[in-house]
């Protein structure tokens, strides 16, 4: 019995749901407690003692004693004093006020009694979940069933990175190959969920994977050509100090460059593929050459905005560093030759090159996939 397209798509969705559930339950292999008898708990700040807290310039230093009421079992409603050490780093320090909701780490004795408590941070998970819920609600209201598929794709992307990419890289596996594997799975699953089991999805997948390979090679060659070390990434050296000397930071940088470009590449690929699908739908007699030309015209209109979007995304995350350079009066040549700025330039330009290549590759793939009857024609 022939399986209909609707049934096959249902099978696909169920399969990806099962994959998401499997990824959700499997351990990363790094689930270990910071202390043997430590317990994280939500708490409400009921009082603060700032007598040992002093301000030095624009930062806070010293120690804040915070009285908190624990809100989770087994110490629910118990009030204790917790220590909040401030090291003068605004990026990491938090000064608590009465009424704040916080996350506290308590250290317990063998008999279960609390020895001491340490303030970790403000409790933000509930607010993050609210924002996620708003995103999901708006997505479903605007996109309907397609929105539900997008949510599944979004979830898969997070789980594949958290449960597969990061643990395997920490265990010393080749980062670029792990990233290629995860990126390929994400590309295929995302495009099939968004576009269904259709020719436009298959064409977008083919061109996306081809462009991804190119950006991957460019990332590998570019880091060597620019003489950039992976330590330019934030917190990367901390991995080595934490005992993960097996992690090659430069290869990790290459994987990060490729992975960050892959999303924009698949986005542009499905845009062009879907547009050419509409062209063929309304004109089934369109020739291969005409379809390729249409794809190139569409790409010319979209690539400009996409590359600018990519540039703004990278510059936005790098804004404060550029401001520091300018505030100090650093010469432009010194800025451009610094390793950190050069790495961002490399990152941006590789992504832009990948986007530029999407247009001809997707147009080429679609021109052959949609005009098989015109196989004698050549694309020029």
MARKEGU-423366 format. One record per residue (C-alpha): residue number from 1; y, x, z. Coordinates in Angstrom, 1 decimal, m for minus. Layout:
# MARKEGU-423366
<nr=NUM	c2=Y	c1=X	c3=Z> $
...
//
This chain:
# MARKEGU-423366
<nr=1	c2=0.0	c1=0.0	c3=0.0> $
<nr=2	c2=3.4	c1=1.3	c3=m1.0> $
<nr=3	c2=5.8	c1=2.0	c3=1.9> $
<nr=4	c2=9.2	c1=0.6	c3=1.3> $
<nr=5	c2=12.4	c1=2.6	c3=1.7> $
<nr=6	c2=13.4	c1=0.5	c3=4.8> $
<nr=7	c2=10.1	c1=1.3	c3=6.5> $
<nr=8	c2=10.3	c1=5.0	c3=5.7> $
<nr=9	c2=13.8	c1=5.1	c3=7.2> $
<nr=10	c2=12.6	c1=3.3	c3=10.4> $
<nr=11	c2=9.8	c1=5.9	c3=10.6> $
<nr=12	c2=12.4	c1=8.7	c3=10.2> $
<nr=13	c2=14.6	c1=7.2	c3=13.0> $
<nr=14	c2=11.6	c1=6.7	c3=15.3> $
<nr=15	c2=10.4	c1=10.3	c3=14.6> $
<nr=16	c2=13.8	c1=11.8	c3=15.4> $
<nr=17	c2=14.1	c1=9.6	c3=18.6> $
<nr=18	c2=10.7	c1=11.0	c3=19.7> $
<nr=19	c2=12.0	c1=14.5	c3=18.9> $
<nr=20	c2=15.1	c1=13.9	c3=21.0> $
<nr=21	c2=13.0	c1=12.6	c3=23.9> $
<nr=22	c2=10.7	c1=15.7	c3=23.7> $
<nr=23	c2=13.7	c1=18.0	c3=23.7> $
<nr=24	c2=15.2	c1=16.1	c3=26.6> $
<nr=25	c2=12.2	c1=16.5	c3=28.9> $
<nr=26	c2=11.0	c1=20.1	c3=28.0> $
<nr=27	c2=12.3	c1=22.8	c3=30.3> $
<nr=28	c2=14.6	c1=25.6	c3=29.1> $
<nr=29	c2=12.7	c1=28.1	c3=31.2> $
<nr=30	c2=15.9	c1=29.0	c3=33.1> $
<nr=31	c2=15.9	c1=26.2	c3=35.7> $
<nr=32	c2=16.2	c1=28.2	c3=38.8> $
<nr=33	c2=18.3	c1=27.6	c3=41.9> $
<nr=34	c2=21.2	c1=30.0	c3=42.7> $
<nr=35	c2=19.9	c1=30.3	c3=46.3> $
<nr=36	c2=16.4	c1=29.4	c3=47.5> $
<nr=37	c2=17.6	c1=26.7	c3=49.9> $
<nr=38	c2=20.8	c1=25.7	c3=48.1> $
<nr=39	c2=21.6	c1=22.1	c3=47.2> $
<nr=40	c2=24.3	c1=20.8	c3=45.0> $
<nr=41	c2=26.0	c1=17.5	c3=46.1> $
<nr=42	c2=28.9	c1=15.3	c3=45.3> $
<nr=43	c2=31.5	c1=15.1	c3=48.1> $
<nr=44	c2=34.9	c1=13.6	c3=48.9> $
<nr=45	c2=37.6	c1=15.8	c3=50.3> $
<nr=46	c2=38.9	c1=14.3	c3=53.6> $
<nr=47	c2=41.1	c1=17.1	c3=54.8> $
<nr=48	c2=42.3	c1=20.6	c3=53.8> $
<nr=49	c2=43.4	c1=23.7	c3=55.8> $
<nr=50	c2=45.7	c1=25.9	c3=53.9> $
<nr=51	c2=46.7	c1=28.3	c3=56.7> $
<nr=52	c2=44.9	c1=31.2	c3=55.0> $
<nr=53	c2=46.1	c1=30.4	c3=51.6> $
<nr=54	c2=49.1	c1=32.2	c3=50.1> $
<nr=55	c2=50.9	c1=32.2	c3=46.8> $
<nr=56	c2=51.4	c1=35.5	c3=44.9> $
<nr=57	c2=53.6	c1=34.9	c3=41.9> $
<nr=58	c2=52.1	c1=32.0	c3=39.9> $
<nr=59	c2=48.6	c1=32.3	c3=41.4> $
<nr=60	c2=47.0	c1=31.3	c3=44.7> $
<nr=61	c2=45.1	c1=33.8	c3=46.8> $
<nr=62	c2=43.1	c1=33.7	c3=50.0> $
<nr=63	c2=40.9	c1=31.1	c3=51.4> $
<nr=64	c2=41.1	c1=27.3	c3=51.7> $
<nr=65	c2=39.0	c1=25.5	c3=54.3> $
<nr=66	c2=38.1	c1=22.0	c3=53.0> $
<nr=67	c2=36.6	c1=19.2	c3=55.1> $
<nr=68	c2=34.3	c1=17.1	c3=52.9> $
<nr=69	c2=32.2	c1=14.0	c3=53.3> $
<nr=70	c2=28.9	c1=14.4	c3=51.4> $
<nr=71	c2=28.0	c1=11.5	c3=49.1> $
<nr=72	c2=24.5	c1=12.3	c3=48.2> $
<nr=73	c2=21.2	c1=12.2	c3=50.0> $
<nr=74	c2=19.8	c1=13.6	c3=52.3> $
<nr=75	c2=23.2	c1=14.3	c3=53.9> $
<nr=76	c2=25.1	c1=11.2	c3=52.8> $
<nr=77	c2=28.3	c1=10.5	c3=54.8> $
<nr=78	c2=27.9	c1=13.7	c3=56.8> $
<nr=79	c2=31.2	c1=15.6	c3=57.2> $
<nr=80	c2=31.3	c1=19.4	c3=57.0> $
<nr=81	c2=33.7	c1=22.3	c3=56.4> $
<nr=82	c2=33.4	c1=24.1	c3=53.1> $
<nr=83	c2=34.9	c1=27.3	c3=52.0> $
<nr=84	c2=37.0	c1=27.6	c3=48.8> $
<nr=85	c2=37.7	c1=31.3	c3=47.9> $
<nr=86	c2=40.6	c1=31.9	c3=45.5> $
<nr=87	c2=40.7	c1=35.1	c3=43.5> $
<nr=88	c2=44.0	c1=34.7	c3=41.8> $
<nr=89	c2=42.6	c1=33.5	c3=38.5> $
<nr=90	c2=44.0	c1=30.2	c3=37.4> $
<nr=91	c2=41.2	c1=29.8	c3=34.9> $
<nr=92	c2=38.6	c1=29.6	c3=37.7> $
<nr=93	c2=40.5	c1=28.7	c3=40.9> $
<nr=94	c2=41.0	c1=25.1	c3=42.2> $
<nr=95	c2=43.2	c1=24.1	c3=45.1> $
<nr=96	c2=41.8	c1=20.9	c3=46.6> $
<nr=97	c2=43.8	c1=18.0	c3=48.0> $
<nr=98	c2=42.8	c1=15.2	c3=50.2> $
<nr=99	c2=41.0	c1=12.5	c3=48.3> $
<nr=100	c2=39.6	c1=14.7	c3=45.6> $
<nr=101	c2=36.0	c1=14.2	c3=44.4> $
<nr=102	c2=34.3	c1=17.6	c3=44.3> $
<nr=103	c2=31.0	c1=19.3	c3=43.7> $
<nr=104	c2=29.8	c1=21.3	c3=46.7> $
<nr=105	c2=26.9	c1=23.8	c3=47.1> $
<nr=106	c2=25.3	c1=23.7	c3=50.6> $
<nr=107	c2=23.0	c1=26.3	c3=52.0> $
<nr=108	c2=20.3	c1=25.0	c3=54.3> $
<nr=109	c2=18.1	c1=26.6	c3=57.0> $
<nr=110	c2=14.4	c1=26.2	c3=57.0> $
<nr=111	c2=14.7	c1=23.2	c3=59.4> $
<nr=112	c2=17.1	c1=21.5	c3=57.0> $
<nr=113	c2=20.3	c1=22.1	c3=58.9> $
<nr=114	c2=23.4	c1=23.1	c3=56.9> $
<nr=115	c2=24.3	c1=26.7	c3=57.3> $
<nr=116	c2=27.4	c1=26.8	c3=55.2> $
<nr=117	c2=29.0	c1=25.0	c3=52.2> $
<nr=118	c2=30.9	c1=26.4	c3=49.2> $
<nr=119	c2=33.3	c1=24.5	c3=47.0> $
<nr=120	c2=32.2	c1=24.8	c3=43.3> $
<nr=121	c2=34.7	c1=22.6	c3=41.4> $
<nr=122	c2=36.2	c1=19.2	c3=41.0> $
<nr=123	c2=33.5	c1=16.6	c3=40.1> $
<nr=124	c2=34.2	c1=15.7	c3=36.5> $
<nr=125	c2=30.9	c1=14.4	c3=35.3> $
<nr=126	c2=31.7	c1=10.7	c3=35.8> $
<nr=127	c2=34.9	c1=11.1	c3=33.7> $
<nr=128	c2=33.1	c1=13.0	c3=31.0> $
<nr=129	c2=30.6	c1=10.2	c3=30.8> $
<nr=130	c2=33.4	c1=7.6	c3=30.6> $
<nr=131	c2=34.9	c1=9.5	c3=27.6> $
<nr=132	c2=31.5	c1=9.8	c3=26.0> $
<nr=133	c2=30.9	c1=6.1	c3=26.5> $
<nr=134	c2=34.3	c1=5.3	c3=24.9> $
<nr=135	c2=33.4	c1=7.5	c3=21.9> $
<nr=136	c2=30.0	c1=5.8	c3=21.6> $
<nr=137	c2=31.6	c1=2.3	c3=21.8> $
<nr=138	c2=34.2	c1=3.0	c3=19.2> $
<nr=139	c2=31.7	c1=4.6	c3=16.9> $
<nr=140	c2=29.4	c1=1.6	c3=17.1> $
<nr=141	c2=32.2	c1=m0.9	c3=16.7> $
<nr=142	c2=33.6	c1=0.9	c3=13.6> $
<nr=143	c2=30.4	c1=2.0	c3=12.0> $
<nr=144	c2=27.8	c1=m0.5	c3=13.2> $
<nr=145	c2=24.2	c1=0.7	c3=12.7> $
<nr=146	c2=25.5	c1=3.9	c3=11.1> $
<nr=147	c2=27.3	c1=4.6	c3=14.3> $
<nr=148	c2=24.0	c1=4.4	c3=16.2> $
<nr=149	c2=22.5	c1=6.9	c3=13.8> $
<nr=150	c2=25.5	c1=9.2	c3=14.2> $
<nr=151	c2=25.0	c1=9.0	c3=18.0> $
<nr=152	c2=21.3	c1=10.1	c3=17.5> $
<nr=153	c2=22.4	c1=13.0	c3=15.3> $
<nr=154	c2=25.1	c1=14.0	c3=17.9> $
<nr=155	c2=22.4	c1=13.9	c3=20.7> $
<nr=156	c2=20.0	c1=15.9	c3=18.6> $
<nr=157	c2=22.6	c1=18.6	c3=17.9> $
<nr=158	c2=23.4	c1=19.0	c3=21.6> $
<nr=159	c2=19.7	c1=19.1	c3=22.6> $
<nr=160	c2=18.7	c1=21.6	c3=19.9> $
<nr=161	c2=21.4	c1=24.0	c3=20.9> $
<nr=162	c2=20.8	c1=23.6	c3=24.7> $
<nr=163	c2=17.0	c1=23.4	c3=24.7> $
<nr=164	c2=16.1	c1=25.7	c3=21.7> $
<nr=165	c2=19.0	c1=27.9	c3=20.5> $
<nr=166	c2=20.3	c1=29.2	c3=23.8> $
<nr=167	c2=16.9	c1=29.7	c3=25.6> $
<nr=168	c2=15.4	c1=31.5	c3=22.7> $
<nr=169	c2=18.4	c1=33.8	c3=22.3> $
<nr=170	c2=18.3	c1=34.6	c3=26.0> $
<nr=171	c2=14.6	c1=35.5	c3=25.7> $
<nr=172	c2=15.5	c1=38.1	c3=23.1> $
<nr=173	c2=14.5	c1=36.3	c3=19.9> $
<nr=174	c2=16.5	c1=37.2	c3=16.7> $
<nr=175	c2=19.7	c1=35.1	c3=17.1> $
<nr=176	c2=20.4	c1=34.8	c3=13.4> $
<nr=177	c2=16.9	c1=33.5	c3=12.6> $
<nr=178	c2=17.0	c1=31.1	c3=15.6> $
<nr=179	c2=20.4	c1=29.8	c3=14.4> $
<nr=180	c2=19.2	c1=29.4	c3=10.9> $
<nr=181	c2=16.2	c1=27.4	c3=12.1> $
<nr=182	c2=18.4	c1=25.2	c3=14.4> $
<nr=183	c2=21.1	c1=24.8	c3=11.7> $
<nr=184	c2=18.5	c1=23.8	c3=9.1> $
<nr=185	c2=17.0	c1=21.1	c3=11.4> $
<nr=186	c2=20.5	c1=19.9	c3=12.3> $
<nr=187	c2=21.5	c1=19.7	c3=8.6> $
<nr=188	c2=18.4	c1=17.8	c3=7.5> $
<nr=189	c2=18.4	c1=15.4	c3=10.4> $
<nr=190	c2=22.1	c1=14.7	c3=10.4> $
<nr=191	c2=22.3	c1=14.1	c3=6.6> $
<nr=192	c2=19.2	c1=11.9	c3=6.5> $
<nr=193	c2=20.5	c1=9.8	c3=9.4> $
<nr=194	c2=24.0	c1=9.5	c3=7.9> $
<nr=195	c2=23.0	c1=9.0	c3=4.2> $
<nr=196	c2=19.4	c1=7.7	c3=4.6> $
<nr=197	c2=16.4	c1=8.7	c3=2.4> $
<nr=198	c2=18.5	c1=8.8	c3=m0.7> $
<nr=199	c2=19.2	c1=11.2	c3=m3.5> $
<nr=200	c2=22.8	c1=11.8	c3=m2.3> $
<nr=201	c2=21.3	c1=13.0	c3=1.1> $
<nr=202	c2=18.7	c1=15.3	c3=m0.6> $
<nr=203	c2=21.4	c1=16.8	c3=m2.8> $
<nr=204	c2=23.7	c1=17.4	c3=0.1> $
<nr=205	c2=20.9	c1=19.0	c3=2.1> $
<nr=206	c2=20.0	c1=21.3	c3=m0.8> $
<nr=207	c2=23.6	c1=22.5	c3=m1.3> $
<nr=208	c2=24.3	c1=22.7	c3=2.5> $
<nr=209	c2=21.2	c1=24.9	c3=3.1> $
<nr=210	c2=22.2	c1=27.2	c3=0.1> $
<nr=211	c2=25.8	c1=27.5	c3=1.4> $
<nr=212	c2=24.5	c1=28.2	c3=4.9> $
<nr=213	c2=22.4	c1=31.1	c3=3.7> $
<nr=214	c2=25.4	c1=32.5	c3=2.0> $
<nr=215	c2=27.6	c1=32.2	c3=5.1> $
<nr=216	c2=24.8	c1=33.7	c3=7.1> $
<nr=217	c2=24.6	c1=36.7	c3=4.9> $
<nr=218	c2=28.4	c1=37.0	c3=4.8> $
<nr=219	c2=28.5	c1=37.0	c3=8.7> $
<nr=220	c2=25.9	c1=39.8	c3=8.8> $
<nr=221	c2=27.7	c1=41.9	c3=6.2> $
<nr=222	c2=31.2	c1=41.0	c3=7.5> $
<nr=223	c2=30.7	c1=42.1	c3=11.2> $
<nr=224	c2=29.4	c1=45.5	c3=9.9> $
<nr=225	c2=32.1	c1=45.8	c3=7.3> $
<nr=226	c2=34.9	c1=45.0	c3=9.8> $
<nr=227	c2=33.1	c1=47.1	c3=12.6> $
<nr=228	c2=33.3	c1=44.2	c3=15.0> $
<nr=229	c2=31.1	c1=44.2	c3=18.2> $
<nr=230	c2=29.8	c1=40.9	c3=19.6> $
<nr=231	c2=31.5	c1=41.7	c3=22.9> $
<nr=232	c2=34.6	c1=40.1	c3=21.6> $
<nr=233	c2=33.1	c1=36.7	c3=22.4> $
<nr=234	c2=34.2	c1=35.3	c3=25.8> $
<nr=235	c2=31.7	c1=35.9	c3=28.6> $
<nr=236	c2=29.4	c1=37.9	c3=26.3> $
<nr=237	c2=29.3	c1=41.0	c3=28.4> $
<nr=238	c2=28.4	c1=38.9	c3=31.5> $
<nr=239	c2=25.0	c1=38.3	c3=29.8> $
<nr=240	c2=24.3	c1=42.1	c3=29.9> $
<nr=241	c2=25.4	c1=42.4	c3=33.5> $
<nr=242	c2=23.2	c1=39.4	c3=34.5> $
<nr=243	c2=20.1	c1=41.2	c3=33.3> $
<nr=244	c2=19.8	c1=40.1	c3=29.7> $
<nr=245	c2=20.2	c1=43.6	c3=28.1> $
<nr=246	c2=17.8	c1=42.4	c3=25.3> $
<nr=247	c2=20.5	c1=40.2	c3=23.9> $
<nr=248	c2=22.1	c1=41.8	c3=20.8> $
<nr=249	c2=25.7	c1=40.6	c3=21.1> $
<nr=250	c2=26.7	c1=41.5	c3=17.6> $
<nr=251	c2=23.8	c1=39.5	c3=16.1> $
<nr=252	c2=24.7	c1=36.7	c3=18.5> $
<nr=253	c2=28.3	c1=36.8	c3=17.0> $
<nr=254	c2=26.8	c1=36.6	c3=13.5> $
<nr=255	c2=24.7	c1=33.5	c3=14.6> $
<nr=256	c2=27.8	c1=31.9	c3=16.1> $
<nr=257	c2=29.8	c1=32.4	c3=13.0> $
<nr=258	c2=27.1	c1=30.8	c3=10.8> $
<nr=259	c2=26.5	c1=27.9	c3=13.2> $
<nr=260	c2=30.2	c1=27.1	c3=13.6> $
<nr=261	c2=30.6	c1=26.9	c3=9.8> $
<nr=262	c2=27.5	c1=24.8	c3=9.1> $
<nr=263	c2=29.0	c1=21.6	c3=10.4> $
<nr=264	c2=32.0	c1=21.8	c3=8.0> $
<nr=265	c2=29.7	c1=22.7	c3=5.1> $
<nr=266	c2=27.4	c1=19.7	c3=5.5> $
<nr=267	c2=30.4	c1=17.4	c3=6.0> $
<nr=268	c2=31.9	c1=18.5	c3=2.6> $
<nr=269	c2=28.5	c1=18.5	c3=0.9> $
<nr=270	c2=27.8	c1=14.8	c3=1.8> $
<nr=271	c2=31.4	c1=13.9	c3=0.8> $
<nr=272	c2=31.0	c1=15.3	c3=m2.7> $
<nr=273	c2=27.4	c1=14.0	c3=m3.0> $
<nr=274	c2=28.3	c1=10.5	c3=m2.0> $
<nr=275	c2=31.2	c1=10.5	c3=m4.4> $
<nr=276	c2=29.0	c1=11.6	c3=m7.3> $
<nr=277	c2=26.4	c1=9.0	c3=m6.3> $
<nr=278	c2=29.1	c1=6.3	c3=m6.7> $
<nr=279	c2=30.2	c1=7.8	c3=m10.1> $
<nr=280	c2=26.6	c1=7.6	c3=m11.3> $
<nr=281	c2=26.1	c1=4.1	c3=m9.9> $
<nr=282	c2=29.1	c1=2.7	c3=m11.9> $
<nr=283	c2=28.3	c1=4.8	c3=m15.0> $
<nr=284	c2=24.5	c1=5.4	c3=m15.3> $
<nr=285	c2=25.1	c1=7.0	c3=m18.7> $
<nr=286	c2=27.3	c1=9.7	c3=m17.4> $
<nr=287	c2=26.2	c1=13.1	c3=m18.8> $
<nr=288	c2=25.3	c1=16.2	c3=m16.7> $
<nr=289	c2=28.5	c1=18.0	c3=m17.8> $
<nr=290	c2=30.7	c1=15.0	c3=m16.9> $
<nr=291	c2=29.1	c1=14.6	c3=m13.5> $
<nr=292	c2=29.5	c1=18.3	c3=m12.8> $
<nr=293	c2=33.1	c1=18.2	c3=m13.8> $
<nr=294	c2=33.7	c1=15.1	c3=m11.6> $
<nr=295	c2=32.2	c1=17.0	c3=m8.7> $
<nr=296	c2=34.5	c1=19.9	c3=m9.2> $
<nr=297	c2=37.5	c1=17.7	c3=m9.4> $
<nr=298	c2=36.5	c1=16.0	c3=m6.2> $
<nr=299	c2=35.9	c1=19.3	c3=m4.6> $
<nr=300	c2=39.3	c1=20.7	c3=m5.6> $
<nr=301	c2=41.0	c1=17.7	c3=m3.8> $
<nr=302	c2=38.9	c1=18.1	c3=m0.7> $
<nr=303	c2=38.4	c1=21.8	c3=m0.2> $
<nr=304	c2=42.2	c1=22.4	c3=0.4> $
<nr=305	c2=42.3	c1=20.0	c3=3.3> $
<nr=306	c2=38.9	c1=21.2	c3=4.7> $
<nr=307	c2=39.9	c1=24.9	c3=4.7> $
<nr=308	c2=43.2	c1=24.1	c3=6.4> $
<nr=309	c2=41.3	c1=22.0	c3=9.0> $
<nr=310	c2=39.0	c1=24.9	c3=9.7> $
<nr=311	c2=42.0	c1=27.3	c3=10.0> $
<nr=312	c2=43.7	c1=25.0	c3=12.5> $
<nr=313	c2=40.6	c1=24.5	c3=14.5> $
<nr=314	c2=40.2	c1=28.3	c3=15.0> $
<nr=315	c2=43.9	c1=29.0	c3=15.5> $
<nr=316	c2=44.0	c1=26.2	c3=18.1> $
<nr=317	c2=41.3	c1=27.8	c3=20.2> $
<nr=318	c2=43.1	c1=31.2	c3=19.8> $
<nr=319	c2=46.7	c1=30.1	c3=20.4> $
<nr=320	c2=47.3	c1=31.6	c3=23.8> $
<nr=321	c2=46.2	c1=35.1	c3=22.8> $
<nr=322	c2=48.5	c1=35.0	c3=19.8> $
<nr=323	c2=51.3	c1=33.9	c3=22.1> $
<nr=324	c2=50.6	c1=36.9	c3=24.4> $
<nr=325	c2=50.8	c1=39.3	c3=21.5> $
<nr=326	c2=54.1	c1=37.8	c3=20.3> $
<nr=327	c2=55.6	c1=37.7	c3=23.8> $
<nr=328	c2=54.8	c1=41.4	c3=24.3> $
<nr=329	c2=56.4	c1=42.2	c3=21.0> $
<nr=330	c2=53.2	c1=43.6	c3=19.6> $
<nr=331	c2=53.7	c1=44.8	c3=15.9> $
<nr=332	c2=51.9	c1=42.6	c3=13.4> $
<nr=333	c2=49.9	c1=45.5	c3=12.1> $
<nr=334	c2=48.6	c1=46.2	c3=15.6> $
<nr=335	c2=47.7	c1=42.5	c3=16.0> $
<nr=336	c2=45.8	c1=42.4	c3=12.6> $
<nr=337	c2=43.9	c1=45.6	c3=13.4> $
<nr=338	c2=42.8	c1=44.5	c3=16.9> $
<nr=339	c2=39.1	c1=43.7	c3=17.2> $
<nr=340	c2=39.6	c1=40.2	c3=18.7> $
<nr=341	c2=42.0	c1=39.0	c3=16.0> $
<nr=342	c2=40.0	c1=40.6	c3=13.2> $
<nr=343	c2=36.9	c1=38.8	c3=14.5> $
<nr=344	c2=38.8	c1=35.5	c3=14.2> $
<nr=345	c2=40.0	c1=36.3	c3=10.8> $
<nr=346	c2=36.4	c1=37.1	c3=9.7> $
<nr=347	c2=35.2	c1=33.9	c3=11.3> $
<nr=348	c2=37.8	c1=31.8	c3=9.5> $
<nr=349	c2=37.5	c1=33.4	c3=6.1> $
<nr=350	c2=33.7	c1=33.2	c3=6.1> $
<nr=351	c2=33.9	c1=29.5	c3=6.9> $
<nr=352	c2=36.5	c1=29.0	c3=4.1> $
<nr=353	c2=34.3	c1=30.9	c3=1.6> $
<nr=354	c2=31.4	c1=28.7	c3=2.6> $
<nr=355	c2=33.5	c1=25.6	c3=2.0> $
<nr=356	c2=34.7	c1=26.8	c3=m1.4> $
<nr=357	c2=31.1	c1=27.4	c3=m2.5> $
<nr=358	c2=30.0	c1=23.9	c3=m1.4> $
<nr=359	c2=31.8	c1=22.2	c3=m4.3> $
<nr=360	c2=30.2	c1=23.9	c3=m7.3> $
<nr=361	c2=26.8	c1=24.1	c3=m5.6> $
<nr=362	c2=26.8	c1=20.4	c3=m4.7> $
<nr=363	c2=28.1	c1=19.4	c3=m8.1> $
<nr=364	c2=25.4	c1=21.5	c3=m9.8> $
<nr=365	c2=22.6	c1=20.0	c3=m7.7> $
<nr=366	c2=23.8	c1=16.5	c3=m8.2> $
<nr=367	c2=24.3	c1=16.9	c3=m11.9> $
<nr=368	c2=20.7	c1=17.8	c3=m12.3> $
<nr=369	c2=19.4	c1=15.3	c3=m9.8> $
<nr=370	c2=21.2	c1=12.3	c3=m11.3> $
<nr=371	c2=20.9	c1=13.1	c3=m15.0> $
<nr=372	c2=17.3	c1=14.1	c3=m15.5> $
<nr=373	c2=17.3	c1=12.2	c3=m18.8> $
<nr=374	c2=19.9	c1=14.7	c3=m20.1> $
<nr=375	c2=18.0	c1=17.8	c3=m19.4> $
<nr=376	c2=18.8	c1=19.3	c3=m22.7> $
<nr=377	c2=22.5	c1=19.5	c3=m21.8> $
<nr=378	c2=23.9	c1=22.7	c3=m20.1> $
<nr=379	c2=26.5	c1=22.8	c3=m17.5> $
<nr=380	c2=29.5	c1=24.8	c3=m18.5> $
//
